Amino acid sequence: MSRLSHLDSQGQAHMVDVGDKAETARIAVAEGCVVMQGATLAIVRDGDARKGDVLGTARLAGIMAAKRAHELIPLCHPLLLTKIAVELAIDEALPGVRVRAEVRLTGKTGVEMEALTAVSVACLTVYDMVKAVDRGMRIEAIQLVHKSGGKSGAYDVAGAP
C-alpha cells in the first residue's frame, strides 16, 4: 500500500495540494440501506409517516449533504459538483429502503466522500423520520460501489450493478 496522502512526512494530517493535478471527469457511486420492520416499511411505502414524505425528504437531505461534505470531513476539499442524484427504493425483501447516490464533477479531486456522505445522511434521515415507530432500524452496507476519473482510474466493487 502506498503512503497515505493526507499524512505529511512527520505523520501529521494535512490537506492534500491538488493544484498541479489534471482536471478530469470524475464519478462516484455509493450505496447503503436502512433495514426495518415490515410494518415500518409499510408506513414509508404508503406515505403515512407523521413527519411527512420520508423518501422525498431523505433524497433532499442526501443532496444537501453531498454539497456540504467538506464541512463535515476535516480534510475534504470544497468542490463544485455538477451532478448529485440520490435514489431511494423500497425493498420488501430486506425489509427496508435502499439508497444509492451518484456524484459527478470535472475537477482535480474525486467525489467519493460526497457520494458516501449523501448515502449516509439520506439513511440517517429515513431513520429520523420513522424512529418513533421503530427504534431498532439498522443502517447497513454503506460503501463505494464505483468511481472513475483521476490518476487511479476506475474502481468497481465486485457484484455491483
N, C-alpha and C positions, 0 to 999 in steps of 0.2 A: 504494500500500500504506500502511496506517495505521501509526502509531508502534508499535513493539514494546512490549507491556505489561510485559515483565519488565525493562525498562531505565528508570531514572529520568532526570530532566532533564539529568544530567551523563553519561549513558551507562553508569552502573554497574548491575550486576544487582541486583535486589531481588525479594522475593516479593510478588506482586500481592495487594492487600487486596480480598477478595471479600465483606467484611462487609455491604455495602449491596446486594449483588446479590440478586435474587429466586431462591427455590428453585424449580427446575423439574425435571421428569423428564428425565434425560439418558441417552443410549445411545451407545456407541461400538463399532464392529466393526472388527477388524483381521485381516489375513491375511498369510501367508508360506508358504514351503515349504523343504524340505530335499531337494536333488537328490542322488541316489546311484547307484551301480552297481546293475544289476538283481539281482545275486547278494546284495548287501547288503539290498535291499528284500525279497527272499525270506526272509532271516533275520528281519527285522522282522515281516513278514506271518505267518510260520509260528511266531512266538514262540520262536525258537531263539537269541536273544541271550544271551551268557554272563552279562550283568549283570541279566537278567530282562525283565519286561514293558516294552518300550520305549514303546509308546503310552500305557499307563496311567501310567507314571512321568512322562512328558512332560506329560500332562494335569494331573497334580497339581502339577508344577513350575510350569506356566503359571498355575494358580490361585493358588498361593502367591506368585508373582512379582507378579501384579496387586495383591495386598494390600500389597505392600512397595514399590511404585513410588516412593512419596515418600521412601524411604530410599536409593534409587539415583539419583534425578534431583534435583539440588540445590534447584530452585525449585518442585517439585511439592507440592501440598497433601496432607496425610493425609486420606483420605476414608473415609466409612462406606458401603462398597459394598453393594448389595442383591442383586446377581447377578453371578456370574462363570461363564461357560460356555466351556470350551476343547474344541474338537473337532479330532481328528486323523484324516486319511483317507489310506489307501494310494492312490496314483495311479500305475498301471503305465505310463502314457504319459510321465511325467516322466523316468525313473522316480524315485519318491520319496514323500515324505509332505507333504500339505498341512495347514496349521494355520490354524484360524480361532478367534478369541476374541471374545466379546461381553461387555461390562461395562455394568452399569446402576447408577443411583442416583437419588435425588431430592435435589438439592443446589444449591449456588451456583457450582460449577465443573465443567467437563467431565471425562470419563473416557477421553479419547483416549490419554493416556500409559499408563494402566493396561492398556488393550487392547493397545497396541503392546508393552508390557513383557511381557505374558502370552505373546504370539506369539513374541517374541524368545527368551525363556527356554525355552519349550517346544521351539523349534527347536534351541537350544543343547543341550538335554537329549537330544533324538534323536541329535544329533551325538556327544555324550559316550557314549551307551550303545552305539554301534556303531563308534566311531572305530578300534578295534583291527583291524577288517577293511576299513575304507575311509576313509583319511585325506583322500581327495580330494573328500569331500562338499562341497556348496556350500549355504549358506543364502542364499536369494534372495527378492526381491519382498515384503519386509515393508513393509506400507503400511496406512494407514487407508482403509477402504472405505466406511464410513458413520458419521455422527454426527448426533445430533439433540438438541434442547433448548438452552436458553440464548438469549441475545440474538442470536447469529449465526445461529441456525436450523439447518436441515438441510444436510448435505453428503453427496453420494454420488459415488464415483469412477465415471467412465464405464465401462460394461460390467460393473459388479459386480452380483451377484445380489441 
